[in-house]
Amino acid sequence: MKRRVKLIGVVALVSFTALSIFSWGQYSGESGKSISIVEEAQAQPKGKMPKDNVIDGELFPEGYTPMEIKNGVYPRDYYPNTEKLGPNEMRVIALGTGMPNVITGNQKASGWYVELGNGEKFMFDLGSGTMENLAKLRPDWSKVDKVFASHLHSDHVGGFAELYIGGWMNGRYTPLHFYGPSGAEPRLGTKAFVENQVKSWAWDVEGRRTGFPIEGGKVIAHEFDFRNEGVIYEKNGVKISSFPTIHILDGPVGFRLDWKGRSFVFGGDSYPNKWFMKFAKGADLVVHECFFSPETLGKLLGAPPAQAIYITSYIHTPPDAFGKIMSALKPRHAIGYHFWTWHDVYSDTWDAVRQTYDGPLTLADDMTVWNVTDEQIVVREAIVTEDVAPTGTTHAYKTAEREPPSVAVDWISPDINAGKWEGYTPPPLPKPGK
């Protein structure tokens, strides 16, 4: 049966107020408190700066030290930043498992966060709302810099701006790399999507030029042919391959990640297809959509029978077909997603899958966690708090090149500047280098 995330009272490990950054400000890197530029300049210590909480090359929130899992015995629940991954271990967290038309506190749109024992992090899809759940994990934002998009529906890429700008503000000081397929014509491909997204946020980015690292405000689009069947990424022992899928228009794809014997396959949205069957063979974790049945969709949305059948069974994959796919593949662990996980819908979906598949299975909730080792696959839920603070930033982020405040002198027109209220006088700016 379904295991739901239950938000419980968690002892506060760190009292950490929200950082307040203005155009000419930057993170203090010491107490984590929001302070003015002048106070920050005056507070710089004469001796050594305090060390970042970097462990094995990764920044952790202040006060956290991840521990090794002993003898393969995991806690019942996963508390982010408390467990060290093994050298051959993979952890996958479902950041979003739902639909495009209803984004709730319990269920965001498609997003899958993959962490490897070598410190690498990968996002597969970045649907609407997924950044909220990613933020609850308090990651090292400088490492969340690679996204692989299965296709360009909003429930798979609608969180672009939050990671592009929010990740930059939170600690990314190098470009965001966005991988995705081409379309039937250039305007329908990933490159056009990224370019248009960046253009649409021009005002936002322009106003942050002096406060944040220059390189972190850039995005590099890596568009590949949607018909590709093979490797599109290979670095640090990690290989990611793409393959075509069948979903509404030309363009959608699925992915397979391989690293040190670990494997993760993500099918995006698709009608059952031969490429998924080929690339998912022998994989550890196999994620495929498990959409509503025609009857359920018709009941929930009031769709006529013909429309309900077409949407669920020709554009997507209904539960019984999902089960047939997994019965043929026999993965170490099958994962279904892309339906509302309400108690009545969940039970019907589970029963429908079990008519055609009896192997290891999770019908995923948001914040479900899978740890994959040679010996076992452990399925748990992440226990998080709603009111999270940023993780903090590294020395590399604090010292990354920024544009000087002087570039902002003429950003506001003289007649608008003349409207400043005389009842307030800001503190003087420190001299350059202070």
HUURMO-V189751 format. One record per residue. N is the residue number from 1. SS is DSSP state (alpha for helix, beta for strand, coil for the rest). PSI is psi in radians with two decimals (none if undefined). OMEGA is omega in whole degrees, -180 to 180 (none if undefined). Layout:
BEGIN
{{N & SS & PSI & OMEGA} {N & SS & PSI & OMEGA}}
END
This chain:
BEGIN
{{1 & coil & 2.89 & -175} {2 & coil & 2.40 & 174} {3 & coil & 2.13 & -178} {4 & coil & 2.59 & 174} {5 & coil & 2.20 & 177} {6 & coil & 1.99 & -180} {7 & coil & 2.02 & -178} {8 & coil & 2.88 & 178} {9 & coil & 2.13 & -179} {10 & coil & 2.29 & 179} {11 & coil & 2.25 & -177} {12 & coil & 2.01 & -179} {13 & coil & -0.58 & -178} {14 & coil & 2.27 & 173} {15 & coil & 1.94 & -168} {16 & coil & 1.88 & -177} {17 & coil & 2.75 & -179} {18 & coil & 2.37 & 179} {19 & coil & 2.38 & 178} {20 & coil & 1.96 & -174} {21 & coil & 2.24 & 177} {22 & coil & 3.11 & -175} {23 & coil & -0.59 & -176} {24 & coil & 0.18 & -178} {25 & coil & 3.09 & 174} {26 & coil & 2.89 & -179} {27 & coil & 2.45 & -179} {28 & coil & -0.58 & 178} {29 & coil & 0.12 & -180} {30 & coil & -1.56 & -172} {31 & coil & -0.29 & -176} {32 & coil & 0.00 & -179} {33 & coil & 2.72 & 177} {34 & coil & 2.11 & -178} {35 & coil & 2.81 & -179} {36 & coil & 2.88 & -178} {37 & alpha & -0.73 & -178} {38 & alpha & -0.79 & 179} {39 & alpha & -0.67 & 180} {40 & alpha & -0.76 & -179} {41 & alpha & -0.67 & -179} {42 & alpha & -0.43 & -174} {43 & alpha & -0.06 & -178} {44 & coil & 2.19 & -178} {45 & coil & 2.69 & -180} {46 & coil & -0.53 & -176} {47 & coil & -2.42 & -176} {48 & coil & 2.52 & 174} {49 & coil & 2.56 & 177} {50 & coil & 2.54 & -178} {51 & coil & 2.56 & 172} {52 & coil & 2.70 & 178} {53 & coil & 1.13 & -178} {54 & beta & 2.16 & -179} {55 & beta & 2.12 & -178} {56 & coil & 0.72 & 175} {57 & coil & 0.10 & -178} {58 & beta & 2.38 & 179} {59 & beta & 2.26 & 175} {60 & coil & 2.70 & 177} {61 & coil & 2.58 & 180} {62 & coil & 2.28 & 179} {63 & coil & -0.11 & -179} {64 & coil & 2.38 & 172} {65 & coil & 1.91 & -178} {66 & coil & 2.51 & -177} {67 & beta & 2.64 & 177} {68 & beta & 2.53 & 173} {69 & coil & 2.22 & -176} {70 & coil & 2.30 & 174} {71 & coil & 0.46 & 177} {72 & coil & 0.30 & -179} {73 & coil & 1.92 & -178} {74 & coil & 2.59 & 171} {75 & coil & 2.72 & -179} {76 & coil & -0.65 & 180} {77 & coil & 2.75 & 180} {78 & beta & 2.12 & 174} {79 & coil & 1.97 & -175} {80 & coil & 2.48 & 176} {81 & coil & 0.28 & 180} {82 & coil & -0.19 & -176} {83 & beta & 2.32 & 177} {84 & beta & 2.27 & 177} {85 & coil & 2.50 & 175} {86 & coil & 2.89 & -175} {87 & coil & -0.39 & 179} {88 & coil & 0.39 & -173} {89 & coil & 2.57 & 176} {90 & beta & 2.41 & 175} {91 & beta & 2.29 & 179} {92 & beta & 2.34 & -180} {93 & beta & 2.22 & 177} {94 & beta & 1.89 & 179} {95 & beta & -0.41 & 180} {96 & beta & 2.36 & -174} {97 & coil & 0.11 & -167} {98 & coil & -2.39 & -167} {99 & coil & 2.91 & -178} {100 & coil & -0.41 & -169} {101 & coil & -0.24 & 176} {102 & coil & 1.88 & 177} {103 & coil & 2.03 & -175} {104 & coil & 3.07 & 176} {105 & coil & -0.51 & -178} {106 & coil & -0.40 & -174} {107 & coil & 2.07 & 176} {108 & coil & -3.13 & 176} {109 & coil & -3.11 & -168} {110 & coil & 2.22 & 175} {111 & beta & 2.31 & -175} {112 & beta & 2.14 & -174} {113 & beta & 2.07 & -177} {114 & beta & 2.17 & 178} {115 & beta & 2.36 & -179} {116 & beta & 2.74 & -178} {117 & coil & -0.20 & 176} {118 & coil & 0.10 & 178} {119 & coil & -0.11 & -179} {120 & coil & 2.55 & 178} {121 & beta & 2.46 & 180} {122 & beta & 2.44 & 172} {123 & beta & 2.25 & 172} {124 & beta & 1.93 & -171} {125 & beta & 2.71 & -176} {126 & beta & 1.07 & -174} {127 & coil & 2.97 & -178} {128 & coil & 2.25 & 177} {129 & coil & -0.22 & -175} {130 & alpha & -0.49 & 180} {131 & alpha & -0.51 & 177} {132 & alpha & -0.81 & -180} {133 & alpha & -0.60 & 176} {134 & alpha & -0.73 & 180} {135 & alpha & -0.59 & 179} {136 & alpha & -0.38 & 177} {137 & coil & -0.26 & -179} {138 & coil & 1.07 & -178} {139 & coil & 2.99 & 168} {140 & coil & 1.77 & -172} {141 & alpha & -0.38 & 178} {142 & alpha & -0.33 & -179} {143 & alpha & -0.17 & 178} {144 & coil & 1.36 & -171} {145 & coil & 0.24 & -180} {146 & beta & 2.10 & 179} {147 & beta & 2.38 & 176} {148 & beta & 1.92 & -175} {149 & beta & 2.23 & -179} {150 & coil & -0.61 & 174} {151 & coil & 3.12 & -166} {152 & coil & 0.49 & 169} {153 & coil & 2.65 & -176} {154 & alpha & -0.57 & -179} {155 & alpha & 0.09 & 176} {156 & alpha & -0.33 & 178} {157 & alpha & 0.18 & -175} {158 & coil & -0.22 & 178} {159 & coil & 0.25 & -176} {160 & alpha & -0.90 & -174} {161 & alpha & -0.64 & -178} {162 & alpha & -0.68 & 178} {163 & alpha & -0.71 & 180} {164 & alpha & -0.94 & -176} {165 & alpha & -0.80 & -180} {166 & alpha & -0.74 & 178} {167 & alpha & -0.64 & 176} {168 & alpha & -0.80 & 179} {169 & alpha & -0.54 & -175} {170 & alpha & -0.24 & 179} {171 & coil & -0.05 & 179} {172 & coil & 2.14 & -179} {173 & coil & 0.19 & 173} {174 & coil & 2.88 & -177} {175 & coil & 2.64 & 171} {176 & beta & 2.28 & 179} {177 & beta & 2.13 & -174} {178 & beta & 1.95 & -177} {179 & beta & 2.33 & 178} {180 & beta & 2.95 & -173} {181 & beta & 2.84 & 170} {182 & coil & 3.07 & 175} {183 & coil & -3.05 & 180} {184 & coil & -0.42 & 174} {185 & coil & 2.80 & -172} {186 & alpha & -0.68 & -177} {187 & alpha & -0.26 & -178} {188 & alpha & 0.17 & -177} {189 & coil & 3.06 & -177} {190 & alpha & -0.68 & -179} {191 & alpha & -0.79 & 179} {192 & alpha & -0.68 & 178} {193 & alpha & -0.86 & -179} {194 & alpha & -0.80 & -180} {195 & alpha & -0.76 & -179} {196 & alpha & -0.62 & 175} {197 & alpha & -0.82 & -180} {198 & alpha & -0.74 & 178} {199 & alpha & -0.69 & -177} {200 & alpha & -0.37 & 179} {201 & coil & 0.40 & -177} {202 & alpha & -0.75 & -179} {203 & alpha & -0.78 & -180} {204 & alpha & -0.89 & -177} {205 & alpha & -0.69 & 180} {206 & alpha & -0.70 & -177} {207 & coil & -0.11 & -180} {208 & coil & 0.12 & -172} {209 & coil & -0.57 & -177} {210 & coil & -0.30 & -175} {211 & coil & -0.35 & -169} {212 & coil & 2.77 & -176} {213 & coil & 2.39 & -176} {214 & coil & -0.85 & -175} {215 & alpha & -0.54 & -180} {216 & alpha & -0.30 & 179} {217 & alpha & 0.23 & -179} {218 & coil & 2.65 & 175} {219 & beta & 2.35 & 177} {220 & beta & 2.07 & 178} {221 & beta & 2.25 & 176} {222 & beta & 1.58 & -179} {223 & beta & 2.35 & 178} {224 & beta & 2.82 & -179} {225 & coil & 2.20 & -178} {226 & coil & -0.30 & 177} {227 & coil & -0.06 & -179} {228 & coil & 2.48 & 173} {229 & coil & 1.44 & -179} {230 & beta & -2.86 & -170} {231 & beta & 2.31 & 174} {232 & beta & -0.19 & -179} {233 & beta & 2.32 & 178} {234 & beta & 1.80 & 180} {235 & beta & 2.57 & 174} {236 & coil & 0.64 & 178} {237 & coil & -0.01 & -179} {238 & beta & 2.26 & 178} {239 & beta & 2.22 & 178} {240 & beta & 2.19 & -180} {241 & beta & 2.66 & 175} {242 & beta & 2.80 & 177} {243 & beta & 2.68 & -178} {244 & beta & 2.65 & 169} {245 & coil & 3.01 & -174} {246 & beta & 1.86 & -175} {247 & coil & 1.74 & 169} {248 & coil & -0.81 & 179} {249 & coil & 2.92 & 169} {250 & coil & 2.44 & 176} {251 & coil & -0.78 & -175} {252 & coil & 2.57 & -179} {253 & beta & 2.95 & 169} {254 & beta & 3.01 & -177} {255 & beta & 2.65 & 169} {256 & beta & 2.22 & 175} {257 & beta & 2.30 & 175} {258 & beta & 2.37 & 179} {259 & beta & 2.08 & 174} {260 & coil & 0.78 & 178} {261 & coil & -0.17 & 176} {262 & beta & 2.60 & 179} {263 & beta & 2.48 & -180} {264 & beta & 2.22 & 180} {265 & beta & 2.29 & -180} {266 & beta & 2.09 & -174} {267 & coil & -0.08 & -177} {268 & coil & -2.43 & 175} {269 & coil & 2.38 & -179} {270 & coil & 2.61 & 160} {271 & beta & 2.58 & 177} {272 & coil & 2.28 & -173} {273 & coil & 2.76 & -175} {274 & alpha & -0.51 & -178} {275 & alpha & -0.68 & 176} {276 & alpha & -0.75 & -180} {277 & alpha & -0.60 & 180} {278 & alpha & -0.87 & -173} {279 & alpha & -0.39 & -179} {280 & coil & -0.10 & -177} {281 & coil & 2.25 & 176} {282 & coil & 0.23 & -176} {283 & coil & 2.75 & 177} {284 & coil & -1.16 & 180} {285 & beta & 2.19 & -179} {286 & beta & 1.98 & -178} {287 & beta & 2.15 & 176} {288 & beta & 2.56 & 178} {289 & beta & 2.55 & 177} {290 & coil & 1.38 & -169} {291 & beta & 3.12 & 177} {292 & coil & 2.71 & 168} {293 & coil & 2.79 & 177} {294 & alpha & -0.68 & -179} {295 & alpha & -0.77 & -179} {296 & alpha & -0.78 & 180} {297 & alpha & -0.73 & 179} {298 & alpha & -0.68 & -180} {299 & alpha & -0.73 & -175} {300 & alpha & -0.70 & -174} {301 & alpha & -0.04 & -178} {302 & coil & 0.50 & -178} {303 & coil & 2.42 & 174} {304 & coil & 2.71 & -177} {305 & alpha & -0.78 & -178} {306 & alpha & -0.75 & 180} {307 & alpha & -0.74 & -179} {308 & alpha & -0.73 & 179} {309 & alpha & -0.75 & -179} {310 & alpha & -0.82 & -177} {311 & alpha & -0.84 & -173} {312 & alpha & -0.56 & -167} {313 & alpha & -0.11 & 178} {314 & alpha & -0.56 & 177} {315 & alpha & -0.59 & -179} {316 & coil & -2.94 & 179} {317 & coil & 2.00 & -180} {318 & beta & 2.97 & -172} {319 & alpha & -0.73 & -178} {320 & alpha & -0.63 & 178} {321 & alpha & -0.66 & 174} {322 & alpha & -0.79 & 180} {323 & alpha & -0.70 & 178} {324 & alpha & -0.69 & 178} {325 & alpha & -0.85 & -177} {326 & alpha & -0.56 & 176} {327 & alpha & -0.62 & 178} {328 & alpha & -0.64 & -176} {329 & alpha & -0.68 & -175} {330 & coil & 1.03 & 179} {331 & coil & 2.90 & 172} {332 & coil & -0.67 & 179} {333 & beta & 2.21 & 179} {334 & beta & 2.48 & -180} {335 & beta & 2.18 & 176} {336 & beta & 2.58 & 180} {337 & beta & -3.13 & 174} {338 & coil & 0.79 & 170} {339 & coil & 2.82 & 178} {340 & coil & 2.21 & -174} {341 & coil & 0.71 & 174} {342 & coil & 2.68 & -172} {343 & alpha & -0.70 & -179} {344 & alpha & -0.71 & 178} {345 & alpha & -0.73 & -179} {346 & alpha & -0.83 & -178} {347 & alpha & -0.77 & 179} {348 & alpha & -0.69 & 180} {349 & alpha & -0.79 & 179} {350 & alpha & -0.81 & -179} {351 & alpha & -0.69 & -180} {352 & alpha & -0.71 & 178} {353 & alpha & -0.73 & -176} {354 & alpha & -0.17 & 174} {355 & coil & -0.39 & -177} {356 & coil & -0.04 & -179} {357 & coil & 2.28 & -179} {358 & coil & 0.32 & -179} {359 & coil & -3.04 & 180} {360 & coil & 2.29 & -169} {361 & beta & 2.42 & 164} {362 & beta & 2.22 & 165} {363 & beta & 1.89 & -160} {364 & coil & 2.37 & 163} {365 & coil & 2.83 & 168} {366 & coil & 2.46 & 178} {367 & coil & 0.35 & 167} {368 & beta & 2.48 & -175} {369 & beta & 2.35 & 174} {370 & beta & 2.17 & 172} {371 & beta & 2.21 & -174} {372 & beta & 2.12 & 175} {373 & coil & 3.13 & 177} {374 & coil & -0.63 & -171} {375 & coil & -0.52 & -171} {376 & coil & 2.86 & 168} {377 & beta & 2.07 & -177} {378 & beta & 2.23 & -179} {379 & beta & 2.19 & -178} {380 & beta & -3.04 & 173} {381 & beta & 2.53 & 175} {382 & beta & 2.31 & 176} {383 & coil & 2.04 & -174} {384 & coil & 2.92 & 175} {385 & coil & 2.65 & -179} {386 & coil & -0.65 & -174} {387 & coil & 1.44 & -178} {388 & coil & 2.63 & 174} {389 & coil & 2.77 & 173} {390 & coil & 2.67 & -177} {391 & coil & -0.58 & -170} {392 & coil & 3.05 & -179} {393 & coil & 2.79 & -178} {394 & coil & 2.91 & 175} {395 & alpha & -0.63 & 180} {396 & alpha & -0.65 & 178} {397 & alpha & -0.77 & -177} {398 & alpha & -0.54 & -176} {399 & alpha & 0.02 & 179} {400 & coil & 2.64 & -175} {401 & coil & 2.29 & 175} {402 & coil & 2.79 & 174} {403 & coil & 2.53 & -177} {404 & coil & 2.71 & 179} {405 & alpha & -0.41 & -177} {406 & alpha & -0.42 & -179} {407 & alpha & -0.28 & -176} {408 & alpha & 0.01 & -173} {409 & coil & -0.73 & -175} {410 & coil & 0.29 & -178} {411 & coil & -0.55 & 179} {412 & coil & 2.29 & -176} {413 & coil & 2.60 & -178} {414 & alpha & -0.70 & -178} {415 & alpha & -0.53 & 177} {416 & alpha & -0.72 & 176} {417 & alpha & -0.57 & -179} {418 & coil & -0.21 & 180} {419 & coil & 0.14 & 180} {420 & coil & 2.40 & -179} {421 & coil & 2.30 & -177} {422 & coil & -0.21 & -178} {423 & coil & 0.00 & 180} {424 & coil & 2.34 & 175} {425 & coil & 2.06 & -179} {426 & coil & 2.79 & 176} {427 & coil & 2.70 & -179} {428 & coil & 2.59 & 176} {429 & coil & 2.50 & 175} {430 & coil & 2.75 & 177} {431 & coil & 2.67 & 179} {432 & coil & 2.36 & 179} {433 & coil & -0.12 & -180} {434 & coil & none & none}}
END
